[in-house]
Amino acid sequence: MNRIVIVGGGISGLAAAHRLIALGQTNVTLIEASNRLGGTIQTEHRDGFLLERGPDSFISEKPHALALARRLGLESRLIQTNEKYRRSFIVRNGRLRPVPEGFQLLAPSRIAPFLMTDIFSVAGKARMAADLFLPRRSTNGTDDESLASFVRRRLGKEALERMAQPMVGGIYTADPETLSLRATLPRFLDMERKHRSLILAMLRQGNAQKSGTSGARYSLFLSFDRGMQVLTDALAQVNADIRLNTRAKALQRDGRTWTITTNTGELLQADAICLAVPAYVAASLLKEDLATKLKQIKYASTATINFGYKRSAIAHPLNGFGFVVPFIEKRSLIACTFSSVKFSGRAPDEHVLLRAFAGGALQPEIFALDELEMSRRVDADLRELLGISEPPLFTEVAKWERSMPQYEVGHLDRVKDIENALNQLPGLTLAGNAYRGAGIPDCIRSGEDAAAALIK
């Protein structure tokens, strides 16, 4: 094979390039439209603070990111979350309430903490407890269903509004009315199919909330000593022809040869191509049936806002990793991470770094604000929720337009249709967060699988 071209220099494209070189491919070209590699993974250092403008960690439960870090020789630079404060909060009526111990996204695995929490009303708890007696769905858990439909059916409206929506919304920045449970949290559909009741399933699992799931050494969330960009900077050293500020404008196929026209007018010829770009970008380069299918994947826009404070300015004890905000609370932020509590080395002594999230599928009007107004509104909410008495030492906003693919009901069927159409185009693969997982390990797996398919 003479040349493979990868379009897109985010984590998926970099993982694809690294795997191709590892598999013996010597002629690899990677083009990236912007002036840097790494996509949304972007770490900045400021006045002793370590700011993550994009993802701040990855989960160890899915092995691909951890395995890649080991192959790159980065294992000694991995850091775990703070063992002392592995819990989070949910806002209710303007106050932060701790998530009950053993509660996993949708349902409790321990009864006593669930009964004692003030996140739910007495009526809400009674409705959730009805899950113990409700029959399983007649389709036997094999069909897709929206998160909202599933939670209302099994646990009630209050469970959806007060727990499921903010907890899952903090991960996928999605509308629960359209979010596919089968594509995002299939284990809950499988619990109903196998155990009938979610609560029974959680209780039977026992000790469901462990400190880590990839061996005793690691917590569930991992990062690097100097931030997530450590990973992409290491991948950027791959022995490939990397071209920044180079955008693919058109893609044509002539027999077995692909030709990419770039923004500079250059024609790049390749025997095989990996499009490691958002689905709507891939659609703009392709034609007819495949492009139409790719356009069906919708996207939401999100922003991260980093705030630096003196520790003395915040009344809240910050005895957790952060909090999520139910949509019904009508706040300007989706969630907030106590970054300097979650991971070490994120703020100087006697200082705090907070990282808020705004926008998403439910609040596009917040994302549409200019950076100054967005940060002002989020800061006002943080002041009220955390008892902050002084203005931030700095504020830094990162806006990521159309960055989060929306895994709507039927998503896996759409992806299967895309893959079937792709089979008609030998030498072309797709990679990225739009298809079978949105997290960093999913993106790495996607890029590596695309590379392996091209070599085949």
C-alpha positions as CSV (number, residue, x, y, z in Angstrom):
1,M,0.0,0.0,0.0
2,N,1.6,3.3,-1.1
3,R,-0.1,6.0,1.0
4,I,-2.8,6.3,3.7
5,V,-4.2,9.7,4.4
6,I,-6.0,10.5,7.7
7,V,-8.2,13.5,7.7
8,G,-8.5,15.0,11.2
9,G,-5.9,15.4,13.9
10,G,-8.0,14.9,17.0
11,I,-7.6,11.9,19.4
12,S,-9.2,9.5,16.9
13,G,-7.0,10.5,14.0
14,L,-3.9,10.5,16.1
15,A,-4.8,7.0,17.4
16,A,-5.3,5.8,13.8
17,A,-2.0,7.2,12.7
18,H,-0.2,5.6,15.7
19,R,-1.8,2.2,15.0
20,L,-0.9,2.3,11.3
21,I,2.7,3.0,12.0
22,A,2.7,0.2,14.7
23,L,1.3,-2.2,12.0
24,G,4.1,-1.4,9.7
25,Q,2.6,1.2,7.4
26,T,5.4,3.6,6.5
27,N,3.6,6.2,4.3
28,V,1.0,7.9,6.5
29,T,-0.1,11.5,6.0
30,L,-2.3,13.2,8.5
31,I,-4.0,16.5,7.7
32,E,-5.5,18.8,10.3
33,A,-7.6,21.9,9.4
34,S,-6.5,23.9,12.5
35,N,-3.1,25.0,13.7
36,R,-2.8,22.3,16.4
37,L,-3.3,18.6,17.0
38,G,-5.5,17.1,19.7
39,G,-9.0,18.4,18.9
40,T,-10.9,19.2,22.1
41,I,-8.1,17.8,24.3
42,Q,-6.3,21.0,25.2
43,T,-4.4,21.8,28.4
44,E,-3.2,25.2,29.4
45,H,-0.9,26.3,32.3
46,R,-1.6,29.7,33.9
47,D,-0.1,31.2,37.0
48,G,0.4,27.8,38.7
49,F,-3.1,26.6,37.5
50,L,-3.6,23.7,35.1
51,L,-6.6,24.3,32.9
52,E,-8.4,21.7,30.8
53,R,-10.3,23.4,28.0
54,G,-11.7,20.0,26.9
55,P,-11.9,16.6,28.6
56,D,-10.1,16.4,32.0
57,S,-9.9,12.6,32.3
58,F,-10.8,9.3,30.9
59,I,-12.5,6.2,32.3
60,S,-10.4,3.1,33.1
61,E,-13.4,0.8,32.8
62,K,-12.9,0.9,29.0
63,P,-9.3,-0.4,28.3
64,H,-8.3,1.4,25.2
65,A,-7.0,4.7,26.6
66,L,-5.1,3.0,29.4
67,A,-3.6,0.5,27.1
68,L,-2.5,3.2,24.7
69,A,-0.9,5.2,27.6
70,R,1.1,2.1,28.5
71,R,2.3,1.5,24.9
72,L,3.4,5.1,24.8
73,G,5.4,4.8,28.0
74,L,3.1,7.2,29.9
75,E,1.9,4.9,32.7
76,S,4.2,6.5,35.3
77,R,2.5,9.9,34.5
78,L,-1.0,8.6,35.2
79,I,-2.7,10.1,38.2
80,Q,-5.9,9.0,40.0
81,T,-8.7,10.9,41.6
82,N,-8.5,12.1,45.2
83,E,-9.4,9.1,47.3
84,K,-10.7,11.3,50.1
85,Y,-13.5,12.9,48.1
86,R,-14.9,10.4,45.6
87,R,-18.5,11.7,45.7
88,S,-20.6,14.3,43.9
89,F,-23.6,16.5,44.5
90,I,-26.9,17.4,42.8
91,V,-28.5,20.8,43.1
92,R,-32.0,20.9,44.6
93,N,-33.7,24.2,45.4
94,G,-30.5,26.1,45.2
95,R,-28.5,23.8,47.5
96,L,-25.9,21.1,46.8
97,R,-27.2,17.7,48.1
98,P,-24.8,14.7,48.1
99,V,-25.6,11.9,45.7
100,P,-26.7,8.9,47.9
101,E,-23.9,6.4,48.4
102,G,-24.4,3.5,45.9
103,F,-26.6,5.4,43.5
104,Q,-25.6,4.7,39.9
105,L,-26.9,7.2,37.4
106,L,-30.5,5.9,37.4
107,A,-31.1,3.6,40.4
108,P,-29.9,2.9,44.0
109,S,-27.8,-0.1,44.9
110,R,-28.2,0.6,48.6
111,I,-31.5,1.1,50.3
112,A,-30.6,3.1,53.5
113,P,-28.8,6.0,51.7
114,F,-31.6,6.2,49.2
115,L,-34.2,6.5,51.9
116,M,-32.3,9.2,53.8
117,T,-31.5,11.5,50.9
118,D,-33.4,14.7,50.5
119,I,-32.9,14.9,46.7
120,F,-36.3,13.2,46.3
121,S,-39.6,13.8,48.0
122,V,-41.4,11.1,49.9
123,A,-43.8,10.7,47.0
124,G,-40.9,10.5,44.6
125,K,-39.2,7.8,46.6
126,A,-42.4,5.8,46.8
127,R,-42.8,6.0,43.0
128,M,-39.2,4.9,42.5
129,A,-39.8,1.9,44.9
130,A,-42.7,0.8,42.7
131,D,-40.0,-0.4,40.3
132,L,-39.6,-3.4,42.6
133,F,-43.1,-4.6,41.5
134,L,-43.5,-3.3,38.0
135,P,-43.4,-5.9,35.1
136,R,-40.7,-5.8,32.5
137,R,-41.6,-4.2,29.2
138,S,-43.4,-6.5,26.8
139,T,-40.6,-6.1,24.2
140,N,-38.3,-7.9,26.7
141,G,-35.8,-5.0,26.7
142,T,-34.6,-5.6,23.1
143,D,-35.9,-2.5,21.5
144,D,-34.4,1.0,21.8
145,E,-36.0,3.6,24.0
146,S,-35.3,7.1,25.1
147,L,-33.8,7.8,28.5
148,A,-36.8,9.9,29.5
149,S,-39.3,7.2,28.5
150,F,-37.4,4.4,30.3
151,V,-36.9,6.3,33.6
152,R,-40.5,7.6,33.7
153,R,-41.8,4.1,33.1
154,R,-39.6,2.4,35.6
155,L,-38.9,5.0,38.3
156,G,-41.2,8.0,37.7
157,K,-41.0,11.6,36.7
158,E,-39.1,12.9,39.7
159,A,-36.3,10.3,39.3
160,L,-36.0,11.6,35.7
161,E,-35.9,15.3,36.5
162,R,-33.9,15.2,39.7
163,M,-31.4,12.4,39.0
164,A,-31.3,10.8,35.6
165,Q,-31.4,14.0,33.5
166,P,-28.6,15.9,35.2
167,M,-26.4,12.8,35.8
168,V,-26.6,11.6,32.2
169,G,-26.9,15.1,30.8
170,G,-23.6,15.9,32.4
171,I,-22.0,13.1,30.3
172,Y,-23.8,13.4,27.0
173,T,-25.1,17.1,27.1
174,A,-28.3,15.5,25.6
175,D,-32.0,15.9,25.7
176,P,-33.3,12.8,27.6
177,E,-36.5,12.8,25.5
178,T,-34.4,11.8,22.4
179,L,-31.3,10.2,23.9
180,S,-31.0,6.5,23.0
181,L,-30.6,4.3,26.1
182,R,-29.5,1.3,24.0
183,A,-26.6,3.4,22.5
184,T,-25.5,5.0,25.7
185,L,-26.5,3.0,28.8
186,P,-27.5,-0.5,27.5
187,R,-26.9,-2.1,30.8
188,F,-30.1,-0.7,32.2
189,L,-32.2,-2.1,29.5
190,D,-30.4,-5.4,30.0
191,M,-31.1,-5.2,33.7
192,E,-34.8,-4.9,33.0
193,R,-34.7,-7.8,30.6
194,K,-32.8,-10.1,33.0
195,H,-34.0,-9.0,36.5
196,R,-37.3,-7.2,35.7
197,S,-36.6,-4.5,38.4
198,L,-33.7,-2.1,38.2
199,I,-33.5,-1.8,42.0
200,L,-33.4,-5.6,42.4
201,A,-30.7,-5.8,39.7
202,M,-28.6,-3.2,41.5
203,L,-29.1,-4.9,44.9
204,R,-28.1,-8.2,43.5
205,Q,-25.0,-6.9,42.0
206,G,-23.8,-5.8,45.5
207,N,-21.0,-3.4,46.1
208,A,-21.8,-1.9,42.7
209,Q,-19.9,1.4,43.4
210,K,-16.3,0.5,43.7
211,S,-13.3,2.8,43.6
212,G,-12.1,1.4,40.3
213,T,-13.0,-1.2,37.7
214,S,-9.7,-1.9,35.9
215,G,-7.8,-3.4,38.7
216,A,-7.2,-2.4,42.3
217,R,-4.5,0.1,41.4
218,Y,-6.7,2.5,39.4
219,S,-9.7,4.7,40.2
220,L,-12.5,4.9,37.6
221,F,-11.3,8.3,36.3
222,L,-7.6,8.8,35.3
223,S,-5.6,11.8,34.0
224,F,-2.0,12.7,33.6
225,D,0.3,14.7,35.9
226,R,0.4,17.6,33.5
227,G,-3.0,17.3,32.0
228,M,-4.7,15.3,29.2
229,Q,-2.6,17.0,26.5
230,V,0.3,14.7,27.7
231,L,-1.5,12.0,25.7
232,T,-2.0,13.8,22.5
233,D,1.5,15.4,22.6
234,A,3.0,11.9,22.8
235,L,0.8,10.7,19.9
236,A,1.9,13.8,17.9
237,Q,5.4,12.4,17.8
238,V,4.3,9.6,15.5
239,N,6.5,9.0,12.5
240,A,3.9,10.4,10.0
241,D,3.7,13.3,7.5
242,I,1.6,15.7,9.6
243,R,0.3,18.8,8.0
244,L,-1.5,21.5,10.0
245,N,-3.7,24.3,8.6
246,T,-4.7,21.9,5.8
247,R,-8.4,21.3,5.3
248,A,-9.9,18.7,3.0
249,K,-12.2,20.4,0.6
250,A,-13.2,17.6,-1.7
251,L,-12.8,13.8,-2.0
252,Q,-13.0,11.8,-5.2
253,R,-12.4,8.2,-6.1
254,D,-11.0,6.9,-9.4
255,G,-10.8,3.2,-9.4
256,R,-8.7,2.2,-6.4
257,T,-7.2,5.7,-5.9
258,W,-8.6,8.4,-3.7
259,T,-7.8,12.1,-4.3
260,I,-8.2,14.8,-1.7
261,T,-8.3,18.4,-2.7
262,T,-7.1,20.6,0.1
263,N,-7.8,24.3,0.9
264,T,-4.4,25.2,-0.7
265,G,-5.4,23.5,-4.0
266,E,-3.0,20.6,-3.4
267,L,-4.1,17.2,-4.7
268,L,-3.3,14.3,-2.3
269,Q,-3.6,10.9,-3.7
270,A,-4.0,7.8,-1.5
271,D,-4.8,4.2,-1.6
272,A,-6.9,4.4,1.5
273,I,-8.4,7.2,3.6
274,C,-9.6,7.5,7.2
275,L,-12.0,10.3,7.9
276,A,-11.5,11.1,11.6
277,V,-13.7,14.1,11.6
278,P,-17.3,14.9,12.8
279,A,-20.0,13.2,10.9
280,Y,-21.2,16.4,9.3
281,V,-17.7,17.2,8.0
282,A,-17.4,13.6,6.6
283,A,-20.8,14.1,4.9
284,S,-19.6,17.3,3.2
285,L,-16.8,15.3,1.5
286,L,-18.9,12.4,0.5
287,K,-21.8,11.9,-1.9
288,E,-25.3,10.6,-2.1
289,D,-26.4,7.8,0.2
290,L,-23.5,7.8,2.7
291,A,-23.6,11.6,3.1
292,T,-27.3,11.6,3.7
293,K,-27.0,9.0,6.4
294,L,-24.1,10.9,8.1
295,K,-26.1,14.1,8.2
296,Q,-28.8,12.3,10.3
297,I,-26.4,12.4,13.3
298,K,-27.1,15.7,15.1
299,Y,-24.7,17.6,17.3
300,A,-24.9,19.9,20.3
301,S,-22.5,22.7,21.2
302,T,-20.9,23.0,24.7
303,A,-18.6,25.3,26.5
304,T,-16.2,24.8,29.4
305,I,-15.4,27.7,31.7
306,N,-12.4,27.6,34.1
307,F,-12.5,29.8,37.1
308,G,-9.6,30.4,39.5
309,Y,-10.3,31.5,43.1
310,K,-8.6,32.0,46.4
311,R,-9.7,29.1,48.7
312,S,-10.7,31.6,51.3
313,A,-13.3,33.1,49.0
314,I,-15.4,29.9,48.8
315,A,-17.6,29.0,51.8
316,H,-18.5,25.5,50.6
317,P,-16.2,22.7,51.9
318,L,-15.7,21.4,48.3
319,N,-15.8,17.9,49.8
320,G,-16.5,16.1,46.5
321,F,-15.6,16.1,42.8
322,G,-18.3,18.5,41.8
323,F,-22.0,18.8,41.1
324,V,-24.6,18.5,38.3
325,V,-27.6,20.8,37.8
326,P,-31.1,19.5,36.9
327,F,-32.6,21.4,34.0
328,I,-35.6,22.2,36.1
329,E,-33.4,24.3,38.4
330,K,-33.2,26.9,35.6
331,R,-29.5,27.7,36.0
332,S,-26.9,28.8,33.4
333,L,-24.6,25.8,33.9
334,I,-25.0,22.1,33.3
335,A,-22.4,21.0,35.9
336,C,-19.2,22.0,37.7
337,T,-16.1,20.1,38.5
338,F,-14.0,21.0,41.6
339,S,-10.9,20.4,39.4
340,S,-8.2,21.1,42.1
341,V,-10.0,18.6,44.4
342,K,-10.6,15.9,41.9
343,F,-6.9,15.8,40.7
344,S,-3.7,17.0,42.3
345,G,-1.5,19.7,40.7
346,R,-4.4,21.7,39.3
347,A,-4.1,24.8,41.4
348,P,-1.5,26.5,43.7
349,D,-1.7,26.1,47.5
350,E,-4.6,28.0,49.0
351,H,-6.3,28.3,45.7
352,V,-9.1,26.5,43.9
353,L,-9.8,25.7,40.2
354,L,-13.5,25.2,39.2
355,R,-14.5,24.1,35.8
356,A,-18.1,24.7,34.7
357,F,-20.0,23.4,31.7
358,A,-22.7,25.3,29.7
359,G,-24.8,24.9,26.7
360,G,-25.7,21.4,25.4
361,A,-28.9,20.2,23.7
362,L,-31.2,21.6,26.4
363,Q,-29.6,25.1,26.7
364,P,-28.4,26.2,23.2
365,E,-29.3,29.8,24.1
366,I,-26.6,29.8,26.8
367,F,-24.0,28.6,24.4
368,A,-25.1,31.4,22.0
369,L,-24.1,34.1,24.5
370,D,-20.8,35.8,24.0
371,E,-18.0,34.6,26.3
372,L,-18.2,37.6,28.7
373,E,-21.9,37.2,29.3
374,M,-21.8,33.5,29.6
375,S,-19.0,33.5,32.2
376,R,-20.8,36.3,34.1
377,R,-24.0,34.3,34.4
378,V,-22.2,31.1,35.3
379,D,-20.1,33.0,37.9
380,A,-23.3,34.4,39.4
381,D,-24.7,30.8,39.8
382,L,-21.5,29.6,41.3
383,R,-21.4,32.5,43.8
384,E,-24.9,31.5,45.0
385,L,-24.5,27.7,45.0
386,L,-21.0,27.6,46.6
387,G,-21.1,30.8,48.8
388,I,-18.3,32.6,46.8
389,S,-17.5,36.0,48.3
390,E,-14.9,37.3,45.8
391,P,-14.7,37.6,42.1
392,P,-12.5,35.0,40.3
393,L,-8.8,35.6,39.8
394,F,-9.4,34.7,36.1
395,T,-12.0,33.3,33.8
396,E,-11.2,31.3,30.7
397,V,-13.9,30.2,28.3
398,A,-13.6,27.4,25.6
399,K,-16.5,27.1,23.2
400,W,-16.8,23.9,21.3
401,E,-19.3,24.3,18.5
402,R,-21.1,21.2,17.3
403,S,-18.7,19.0,19.3
404,M,-21.1,16.5,21.0
405,P,-22.9,14.0,18.7
406,Q,-26.4,13.3,19.9
407,Y,-27.1,9.6,20.2
408,E,-30.8,9.8,19.5
409,V,-33.2,6.9,19.6
410,G,-32.3,4.5,16.7
411,H,-28.7,5.6,16.7
412,L,-27.2,2.2,16.5
413,D,-29.4,1.4,13.5
414,R,-28.2,4.6,11.8
415,V,-24.6,3.6,12.5
416,K,-25.2,0.1,11.1
417,D,-26.7,1.7,7.9
418,I,-23.6,4.0,7.7
419,E,-21.3,1.0,8.0
420,N,-23.2,-1.0,5.4
421,A,-22.9,2.0,3.0
422,L,-19.2,2.3,3.8
423,N,-18.6,-1.3,2.8
424,Q,-19.4,-0.3,-0.8
425,L,-16.4,2.1,-0.7
426,P,-13.2,0.0,-0.3
427,G,-10.3,1.9,1.1
428,L,-12.4,4.3,3.2
429,T,-13.0,4.2,6.9
430,L,-14.6,6.5,9.5
431,A,-13.5,7.3,13.0
432,G,-14.5,9.6,15.8
433,N,-17.1,10.1,18.6
434,A,-20.1,10.1,16.4
435,Y,-20.6,6.4,16.0
436,R,-20.1,3.9,18.8
437,G,-19.0,5.8,21.9
438,A,-18.2,9.5,22.7
439,G,-15.5,9.1,25.4
440,I,-11.7,9.2,24.9
441,P,-11.4,5.4,25.1
442,D,-14.1,5.0,22.5
443,C,-12.4,7.5,20.2
444,I,-9.1,5.7,20.5
445,R,-10.8,2.3,19.8
446,S,-12.5,3.9,16.8
447,G,-9.3,5.2,15.4
448,E,-7.4,2.0,16.0
449,D,-10.2,-0.2,14.5
450,A,-10.3,2.1,11.4
451,A,-6.5,1.7,11.0
452,A,-6.7,-2.1,11.3
453,A,-9.5,-2.2,8.7
454,L,-7.4,-0.2,6.2
455,I,-4.4,-2.5,6.6
456,K,-6.7,-5.5,6.0
